[in-house]
Each structure stands twice: as C-alpha cells, then as structure tokens.
Amino acid sequence: MQDHGQENDAPIIKVRGLRKAFGSHVVHDGLDLDVRRGEIIGIVGGSGTGKSVLLQQIVGLLTPDAGTIEVFGESVQAKTADEYRALRRRWGVMFQDGALFSSLTVRQNVEAPMREQLDLPDELRETLAGIKVRMVGLEDVAQTKFPSELSGGMRKRAGFARAIALDPEIVFLDEPTAGLDPIGAAAFDTLIRQLQAALGLTVFLVTHDLDSLHAICDRIAVLAEKKVLAVGTMAELMKVDHPWVHEYFHGPRARAALETKDTGKAEKVV
C-alpha cells in the first residue's frame, strides 16, 4: 500500500460534530472524520449505521441536522446554488449498481454530467465520453448499449465512467462490488486502484467487502454507535478491542489480515 505522505496536510474532506436523524431514529450523533488527499478510505459499519447517509450528506444530497462538512476547505452547507454547482464539479459519485439512466446509452450516460456542467461541442463531448468508457475497461461496442443490455459488472463500470466524466479530484463509490462474483469484484478493485493512481484521485469507498478493504484501502473508518468509532489501516483496526470491530475483522467471513510492518494503533475518535 502506498504512503501518500498527506498526514500533515489539511484534509480534503473534514466532518465535525455531524448529527443526522430521521424522525426519532438518530443515525449519526457527533460524527467526526478526516479524509486525506490521495487516499482510498473504506467506510464500513453494520446495517443501519448510515454509511450511505454519510456519503449523501458530504455530497450535499442530504442536509445534516447539526455539525459541519468541509470539502476542499469549503463548507458544503454554506453555498449558493451556483457555488455548490461549481464545487460539485470537483467530485464524482457512483451509486449502487451504477444508477444509470435507463433511457440513455452508456455513452449518453457518461455525457450527462458534461452536458450539465460544460459547454462543449457535440463531437468533442462524445469523444471525451468514449475515452472515459474505455478507461474503465469497457469495449467500444458498449457505448451504444442501454443499461438493460449490460451485465451487472458492466453497469458498474459504466457508472464509474460517469463518475469520472468531469475529471474529479474525489470519487465517492457506494458499494461498488456488491452483487459481483469474486472474480468480477477483484477486477473492479484493481480498476479502482489503477484509476486512483493514474488520475490522482481521492476515493471515498462505502463497502462491506473485506476483500476490497484488504486489497485497495489505505485506511478504513468504522461506523458504530452513531459515530466513527475508529479509523486506521487494516493492521491497526485488527487490534481494536471493540466487540463489533473485533467480530467484523476476526469473524468467520473475515480473511486473514495481510502482513504489514505497520504496528501502530488506530486513531480513536472520541
């Protein structure tokens, strides 16, 4: 795993004191999180801990009840519509199963953010969309297919292509390997790491896939008890003595931890 050397730099995403409730159900309460520029950070937690809710608040799709969210050093909440639109250009989002527009072809789906955000000639926009499609490992023939004509893995790759359509600095991936067979999931993990390295991306990865955590994540944040309970490398989290964390990383479905020279302790978030 590469060392990005960003520990002393300002975080690219900074969350402080986040609270979010739906009616009487409190999902987050006092949640803090820093994401370092250039890292792949995995967000894990049990069912109902609000992994996707956290992602949606960071990208502005949900409004927190309390707390602050800064991306690129700027408050996501304190923005006019035009300011938020400009900020949003700097990140891309891939929701579960790609969340493609069913009435558009793959290329048209990838073009959609370009149409919304950029003033480009049609031919140039189509060419750029085609490049993005190839970057995620899809053949040219896939560009004219509709989502219903694609396999699950192909839809996810198309969703990834749309997420990088505007050359973002951050990509948010929500359960990108869910529903894929082990070979397809491993191939998608490789794609994430390759594009992260080639494009200099920061990757915010919501996942429950232990293989992905082992294979590509630089750090992992554990959501439990309505907050980020601990954050650190896989090796560090293997040492955290909390019942849920221990069961998750040492349970029957967990793979053996990769050998590492890193013997530090996970950062405890109070």
Secondary structure, 3 states (H helix, E strand, C coil): CCCCCCCCCCCCEEEEEEEEEECCEEEEEEEEEEECCCCEEEEEECCCCCHHHHHHHHCCCCCCCEEEEEECCEECCCCCHHHHHHHHCCEEEECHHHCCCCCCCHHHHHHHHHHHHCCCCHHHHHHHHHHHHHHCCCCHHHHHCCHHHCCHHHHHHHHHHHHCCCCCCEEEEECCCCCCCHHHHHHHHHHHHHHHHHHCCEEEEECCCHHHHHHHCCEEEEEECCEEEEEECHHHHCCCCCHHHHHHHHCCCCCCCCCCCCCCCCEECC
